[in-house]
């Protein structure tokens, strides 16, 4: 599934390399649990630039590719990386337990946090962020994958949606824009 964008809603007059919203739009909140089974909301990350990717641990290509790229971004950010929090919100809460998410995201970068919840909570946050996804069954057993959009959302330190990225976004562009947002007062 492709990414979701608001036609004509992007700001083209900034120094950002990634598409940015033309107006300040508060990022939707969520109520999920993290890799240590602690309840989490978006407000828990206020004061940091938050990068959110929706995916799942059994994803064959898009999720590991995007998380690998985000790990490269974090390494390139150096000290600035302490002001950035990468979140993977699962789209497969039936299989992605907090323990499984912990090992999965930690393999990419120990600072990454995986979030999960009930199916209803995941459906709600996905809808709030306009993430399209669907279970697709294959084979003769109960095997399935989750077909999903691949937009990465960047939220500023004050909780506003600022930037969007996709699978083609270059590491250099991510690094440049995250540094700008991290240095903003």
Long-range contacts (C-beta under 8 A, 24 or more apart in sequence): 1-132, 1-133, 1-147, 1-148, 1-149, 1-150, 2-149, 2-150, 3-149, 3-150, 3-151, 3-164, 3-166, 4-130, 4-131, 4-132, 4-149, 4-151, 5-151, 5-164, 15-180, 16-162, 16-163, 16-177, 16-180, 17-173, 17-176, 17-177, 18-154, 18-163, 18-164, 18-165, 18-169, 18-173, 18-174, 18-177, 19-163, 19-164, 20-162, 20-163, 20-164, 21-161, 21-162, 21-163, 24-160, 25-160, 25-161, 26-159, 26-160, 26-161, 27-153, 27-155, 27-159, 27-160, 27-161, 28-125, 28-128, 28-129, 30-89, 30-115, 30-117, 30-121, 30-124, 30-125, 30-128, 31-117, 31-121, 32-89, 32-115, 32-116, 32-117, 32-121, 32-122, 32-125, 33-98, 33-115, 33-116, 33-117, 34-98, 34-113, 34-114, 34-115, 35-98, 35-99, 35-101, 35-102, 35-105, 35-106, 35-113, 35-114, 36-98, 36-102, 37-98, 40-113, 40-115, 42-155, 42-159, 43-159, 45-85, 45-87, 46-157, 46-158, 46-159, 47-157, 48-83, 48-84, 48-85, 48-157, 49-83, 49-84, 49-85, 49-154, 49-155, 49-156, 49-157, 49-178, 49-181, 49-182, 50-84, 50-85, 50-87, 50-154, 50-155, 51-84, 51-85, 51-86, 51-87, 51-152, 51-153, 51-154, 51-155, 51-178, 52-87, 52-89, 52-129, 52-152, 52-153, 52-154, 52-155, 53-86, 53-87, 53-88, 53-89, 53-150, 53-152, 53-153, 54-88, 54-89, 54-90, 54-91, 54-126, 54-129, 54-131, 54-133, 54-148, 54-149, 54-151, 55-88, 55-89, 55-90, 55-91, 55-148, 55-150, 56-90, 56-91, 56-92, 56-95, 56-96, 56-146, 56-148, 57-90, 57-92, 57-95, 57-96, 57-100, 57-101, 57-104, 58-92, 58-95, 58-145, 58-146, 59-145, 59-146, 60-145, 62-148, 62-150, 62-167, 63-88, 64-108, 65-167, 66-150, 66-152, 66-167, 67-105, 67-108, 67-109, 67-112, 68-108, 69-169, 69-171, 69-174, 70-108, 70-109, 70-112, 70-152, 70-174, 71-108, 71-109, 71-112, 72-171, 73-171, 73-174, 73-175, 73-178, 74-109, 74-111, 76-171, 76-175, 77-175, 77-178, 77-179, 77-182, 80-178, 80-179, 80-182, 80-183, 81-111, 83-157, 83-182, 84-178, 84-182, 85-111, 85-113, 86-111, 86-112, 86-113, 87-112, 87-113, 87-114, 87-115, 88-112, 88-113, 88-114, 88-115, 89-114, 89-115, 89-116, 89-122, 89-125, 89-126, 90-114, 90-115, 90-116, 90-122, 91-122, 91-126, 91-131, 91-133, 91-146, 91-148, 92-146, 93-117, 93-118, 93-119, 93-121, 93-122, 94-119, 129-153, 154-178, 154-181, 156-181, 156-184, 157-181, 157-182, 157-184
